[in-house]
């Protein structure tokens, strides 16, 4: 380290309890913070620059302190990054973790319709633009709708309509999408683009609280008549939305929930704000819910796909 200007910055929430004393040996951090580029194996801490296949210097970090069999390894550079599962029973499976360069590559391989691109660009200048789903997420949602052969869909939380427009575009001409949103200003943008895309006749806009709209659909005798639903609204309401949608979606239908990884906070035991706790608890309940099959997908901010049994 004598000839290196690189120091390791650890985020305590990323460590197990028995690792904290080891991290304390590092002292104050005074250099640029890396994102989770560290590892724990057996022995003392090591920081050594290595040249990989990328143009920038790659670094490999490792702790050697634990007596347990737990092990994690992350290698990172400007063009590639992978993680080994902490449980050796997974056979040291390498899992890709997206770097900015790799994510740019993913986005270049998204088939984004021109009308969606225009909506995305307009939304980018608006307050709360981070709430819009990413193009790769929207593409996945549209494909799920197509694979399912869905004709009747529900979206809880529309914002400016990027995901709902992606869904409406692939619905058959007689398809039906109930779009629930409580913010009139953002919904006006969505409606403008529904019109421009020629899909307004497929979208039934519900301005108001989603809970009220969903309960109204049930009271109207529409239980079990929907094929697909997407939840991207107030996170602390996820469980209530899910229970209502479980009534509205048919057996074999899908319910997709966004932001289930919540910027990585759900895996950090030191983060316990109300929204994080709510999402963490909801994820656990889905794990234990025998009424659905589930698959948590690390795309965007994390989505869980549920199939009603």
PLY file of the C-alpha trace (Angstrom):
ply
format ascii 1.0
element vertex 309
property float x
property float y
property float z
element edge 308
property int vertex1
property int vertex2
end_header
0.00 0.00 0.00
3.02 2.33 0.42
3.10 3.22 -3.27
-0.66 3.21 -3.78
-3.11 6.10 -3.42
-5.99 3.65 -3.08
-7.69 2.91 0.20
-10.60 0.53 0.87
-13.89 1.97 2.06
-16.28 -0.52 3.65
-19.97 0.00 4.26
-20.83 -1.62 7.59
-24.25 -2.66 6.35
-22.54 -4.97 3.85
-20.77 -6.96 6.59
-21.73 -9.71 8.95
-21.47 -8.98 12.70
-18.21 -10.89 13.15
-16.59 -8.88 10.37
-17.02 -5.47 12.02
-13.95 -5.73 14.29
-11.83 -6.46 11.24
-13.17 -3.45 9.37
-12.42 -1.28 12.40
-8.71 -1.98 11.90
-8.79 0.07 8.71
-9.20 3.38 10.48
-10.78 6.46 8.89
-11.35 6.37 5.17
-9.76 9.16 3.19
-9.96 8.05 -0.41
-12.60 7.46 -3.05
-15.36 5.04 -2.07
-15.81 1.89 -4.11
-19.13 0.08 -4.34
-18.83 -3.26 -2.60
-15.41 -4.13 -4.08
-14.18 -6.17 -1.15
-14.01 -9.74 0.06
-13.54 -11.87 3.15
-11.65 -15.15 3.13
-9.01 -16.25 5.68
-6.21 -14.02 6.99
-5.15 -10.37 7.02
-6.48 -7.56 4.87
-4.89 -7.18 1.45
-5.27 -4.40 -1.09
-3.38 -4.85 -4.33
-3.81 -3.24 -7.74
-4.07 -5.67 -10.63
-4.26 -5.13 -14.36
-7.03 -7.06 -16.04
-8.35 -7.07 -19.57
-9.84 -3.64 -19.10
-8.02 -0.37 -19.71
-8.32 0.77 -16.09
-6.63 -0.70 -13.03
-8.62 -3.44 -11.34
-8.42 -4.01 -7.59
-8.92 -7.11 -5.55
-9.60 -6.74 -1.83
-9.75 -9.47 0.78
-10.10 -9.80 4.55
-8.62 -12.76 6.37
-10.06 -12.97 9.86
-13.10 -15.24 9.99
-13.01 -18.73 11.45
-16.32 -19.60 9.83
-16.66 -21.09 6.35
-18.41 -17.98 5.05
-16.64 -16.51 2.04
-17.35 -13.81 -0.47
-15.31 -12.55 -3.37
-15.90 -9.56 -5.59
-13.66 -8.59 -8.46
-14.27 -5.27 -10.09
-12.99 -3.10 -12.91
-14.41 -0.51 -15.25
-15.73 -3.12 -17.67
-16.54 -6.23 -15.64
-17.64 -7.28 -12.20
-18.80 -10.55 -10.71
-19.71 -11.94 -7.31
-19.29 -15.43 -5.91
-22.16 -16.73 -3.78
-21.27 -16.57 -0.08
-22.50 -20.13 0.49
-19.97 -22.58 -0.99
-22.81 -25.05 -1.55
-23.73 -22.94 -4.59
-20.55 -24.19 -6.24
-18.78 -20.82 -6.44
-21.31 -19.66 -9.01
-20.22 -16.41 -10.66
-23.02 -13.85 -10.88
-22.68 -10.71 -12.97
-23.04 -7.40 -11.15
-23.70 -4.56 -13.60
-21.09 -1.84 -13.88
-22.07 1.44 -15.59
-20.35 0.35 -18.80
-22.04 -3.04 -18.82
-25.42 -1.48 -18.08
-24.95 0.92 -20.99
-24.40 -2.17 -23.13
-27.66 -3.68 -21.82
-29.56 -0.49 -22.66
-28.12 -0.48 -26.18
-29.69 -3.90 -26.62
-33.18 -2.81 -25.60
-35.68 -2.47 -28.44
-37.29 0.76 -27.27
-40.13 2.05 -29.49
-39.69 5.67 -30.55
-42.79 6.81 -28.66
-41.38 5.34 -25.43
-38.05 7.05 -26.04
-39.85 10.39 -26.42
-41.79 9.85 -23.20
-38.63 8.84 -21.34
-36.82 11.97 -22.48
-39.68 14.25 -21.50
-39.98 12.57 -18.08
-36.23 12.96 -17.45
-36.71 16.71 -16.94
-39.59 16.27 -14.49
-39.59 16.13 -10.71
-39.43 12.54 -9.51
-38.07 11.22 -12.82
-36.23 8.47 -10.94
-39.62 6.80 -10.37
-39.86 5.89 -14.05
-39.01 2.26 -14.78
-35.91 1.64 -16.88
-36.18 0.63 -20.56
-34.97 -2.89 -19.81
-37.65 -3.27 -17.13
-40.37 -2.03 -19.48
-39.21 -4.45 -22.15
-39.43 -7.34 -19.69
-42.93 -6.31 -18.57
-44.10 -6.12 -22.18
-42.63 -9.54 -22.92
-44.33 -11.09 -19.88
-47.65 -9.71 -21.10
-47.00 -11.18 -24.55
-45.88 -14.58 -23.25
-48.95 -14.73 -21.04
-51.23 -13.74 -23.90
-52.72 -11.19 -21.54
-55.75 -9.16 -22.56
-56.72 -7.57 -19.24
-54.09 -5.83 -17.12
-53.82 -3.52 -14.11
-51.07 -1.08 -13.19
-50.86 0.41 -9.70
-48.75 3.55 -9.89
-48.54 5.03 -13.39
-46.46 8.21 -12.93
-45.97 9.51 -16.51
-46.94 6.22 -18.08
-43.72 4.65 -19.39
-44.45 1.10 -18.16
-48.19 1.30 -18.83
-47.53 2.53 -22.37
-45.08 -0.34 -22.94
-47.81 -2.76 -21.83
-50.60 -1.08 -23.83
-48.49 -1.19 -26.99
-48.35 -5.00 -26.91
-51.94 -5.61 -25.83
-54.34 -6.74 -28.58
-56.59 -4.06 -30.02
-59.43 -5.12 -27.72
-57.08 -5.32 -24.73
-57.83 -3.48 -21.50
-55.43 -1.84 -19.05
-56.64 -0.26 -15.80
-54.10 2.47 -14.93
-54.30 3.69 -11.30
-52.55 6.97 -10.41
-53.25 9.62 -7.79
-51.17 12.47 -9.26
-53.15 14.34 -11.91
-50.17 16.27 -13.31
-48.07 13.22 -14.13
-51.16 11.38 -15.36
-51.77 14.17 -17.89
-48.39 13.37 -19.42
-49.29 9.68 -19.55
-52.61 10.37 -21.24
-50.91 12.57 -23.83
-48.63 9.72 -24.82
-51.43 7.15 -24.81
-53.09 9.41 -27.37
-49.93 9.89 -29.43
-49.33 6.13 -29.48
-52.90 5.40 -30.50
-53.62 3.20 -27.47
-56.01 5.43 -25.48
-58.89 3.09 -26.25
-57.05 0.30 -24.41
-56.36 2.29 -21.23
-58.92 2.95 -18.49
-57.36 5.73 -16.40
-58.30 5.79 -12.71
-57.34 9.06 -11.00
-57.35 8.66 -7.23
-56.20 6.27 -4.55
-55.34 2.87 -5.98
-56.90 1.11 -3.00
-60.27 2.66 -3.82
-59.97 1.79 -7.51
-59.05 -1.85 -6.85
-61.80 -2.31 -4.29
-64.25 -0.82 -6.77
-63.21 -3.37 -9.41
-63.83 -6.20 -6.95
-67.23 -4.81 -5.97
-68.02 -4.56 -9.67
-67.66 -8.34 -9.98
-64.30 -8.32 -11.78
-62.47 -10.70 -9.40
-60.45 -13.32 -11.23
-60.84 -11.58 -14.60
-57.39 -10.02 -15.02
-54.30 -11.67 -16.48
-51.51 -9.37 -15.36
-50.81 -6.67 -12.76
-47.85 -4.43 -12.01
-47.29 -2.67 -8.67
-45.05 0.41 -8.61
-46.57 2.75 -6.06
-46.29 3.58 -2.34
-44.00 0.83 -0.99
-45.60 0.66 2.44
-48.87 -0.24 0.72
-47.42 -3.17 -1.25
-49.03 -5.84 0.92
-52.50 -4.27 0.66
-52.19 -3.80 -3.10
-51.00 -7.37 -3.47
-53.91 -8.84 -1.53
-56.45 -6.95 -3.64
-54.71 -7.87 -6.89
-54.57 -11.49 -5.82
-58.36 -11.38 -5.87
-58.51 -9.64 -9.25
-55.93 -11.75 -11.11
-56.93 -15.17 -12.41
-55.19 -18.44 -11.56
-52.07 -18.61 -13.71
-51.95 -14.82 -13.99
-48.98 -12.68 -12.97
-48.43 -9.94 -10.39
-45.12 -8.08 -10.70
-43.80 -5.85 -7.90
-41.12 -3.20 -8.50
-38.37 -1.90 -6.16
-38.07 -5.10 -4.14
-34.30 -4.53 -3.70
-34.78 -0.86 -2.77
-31.32 0.38 -3.81
-29.76 -2.53 -1.92
-31.06 -1.32 1.44
-33.13 -4.48 2.06
-29.89 -6.47 2.48
-28.34 -3.97 4.90
-29.18 -4.89 8.52
-28.22 -1.41 9.70
-30.90 0.25 7.55
-34.27 0.24 9.24
-36.25 3.20 7.95
-40.02 2.55 7.56
-39.98 1.99 3.79
-37.02 -0.38 3.88
-38.53 -2.37 6.73
-41.84 -2.54 4.89
-40.25 -3.84 1.67
-38.06 -6.28 3.59
-41.08 -7.67 5.46
-43.13 -7.85 2.26
-40.38 -9.79 0.50
-40.30 -12.26 3.37
-44.06 -12.71 3.26
-43.90 -13.43 -0.46
-41.26 -16.08 0.23
-43.67 -17.80 2.60
-46.85 -17.28 0.52
-47.94 -20.63 -0.93
-50.64 -18.96 -3.02
-48.03 -17.85 -5.57
-44.87 -19.01 -7.30
-42.21 -16.32 -7.19
-39.02 -15.20 -8.90
-37.06 -12.18 -7.67
-35.24 -10.66 -10.64
-32.31 -8.22 -10.16
-33.33 -5.89 -12.96
-33.69 -2.16 -12.38
-34.25 -1.75 -8.64
-35.36 -5.38 -8.41
-38.69 -6.91 -9.44
-40.49 -9.95 -8.07
-42.66 -11.88 -10.51
-45.53 -13.77 -8.85
-47.68 -16.38 -10.58
-51.01 -17.07 -8.92
-51.44 -20.78 -8.15
0 1
1 2
2 3
3 4
4 5
5 6
6 7
7 8
8 9
9 10
10 11
11 12
12 13
13 14
14 15
15 16
16 17
17 18
18 19
19 20
20 21
21 22
22 23
23 24
24 25
25 26
26 27
27 28
28 29
29 30
30 31
31 32
32 33
33 34
34 35
35 36
36 37
37 38
38 39
39 40
40 41
41 42
42 43
43 44
44 45
45 46
46 47
47 48
48 49
49 50
50 51
51 52
52 53
53 54
54 55
55 56
56 57
57 58
58 59
59 60
60 61
61 62
62 63
63 64
64 65
65 66
66 67
67 68
68 69
69 70
70 71
71 72
72 73
73 74
74 75
75 76
76 77
77 78
78 79
79 80
80 81
81 82
82 83
83 84
84 85
85 86
86 87
87 88
88 89
89 90
90 91
91 92
92 93
93 94
94 95
95 96
96 97
97 98
98 99
99 100
100 101
101 102
102 103
103 104
104 105
105 106
106 107
107 108
108 109
109 110
110 111
111 112
112 113
113 114
114 115
115 116
116 117
117 118
118 119
119 120
120 121
121 122
122 123
123 124
124 125
125 126
126 127
127 128
128 129
129 130
130 131
131 132
132 133
133 134
134 135
135 136
136 137
137 138
138 139
139 140
140 141
141 142
142 143
143 144
144 145
145 146
146 147
147 148
148 149
149 150
150 151
151 152
152 153
153 154
154 155
155 156
156 157
157 158
158 159
159 160
160 161
161 162
162 163
163 164
164 165
165 166
166 167
167 168
168 169
169 170
170 171
171 172
172 173
173 174
174 175
175 176
176 177
177 178
178 179
179 180
180 181
181 182
182 183
183 184
184 185
185 186
186 187
187 188
188 189
189 190
190 191
191 192
192 193
193 194
194 195
195 196
196 197
197 198
198 199
199 200
200 201
201 202
202 203
203 204
204 205
205 206
206 207
207 208
208 209
209 210
210 211
211 212
212 213
213 214
214 215
215 216
216 217
217 218
218 219
219 220
220 221
221 222
222 223
223 224
224 225
225 226
226 227
227 228
228 229
229 230
230 231
231 232
232 233
233 234
234 235
235 236
236 237
237 238
238 239
239 240
240 241
241 242
242 243
243 244
244 245
245 246
246 247
247 248
248 249
249 250
250 251
251 252
252 253
253 254
254 255
255 256
256 257
257 258
258 259
259 260
260 261
261 262
262 263
263 264
264 265
265 266
266 267
267 268
268 269
269 270
270 271
271 272
272 273
273 274
274 275
275 276
276 277
277 278
278 279
279 280
280 281
281 282
282 283
283 284
284 285
285 286
286 287
287 288
288 289
289 290
290 291
291 292
292 293
293 294
294 295
295 296
296 297
297 298
298 299
299 300
300 301
301 302
302 303
303 304
304 305
305 306
306 307
307 308
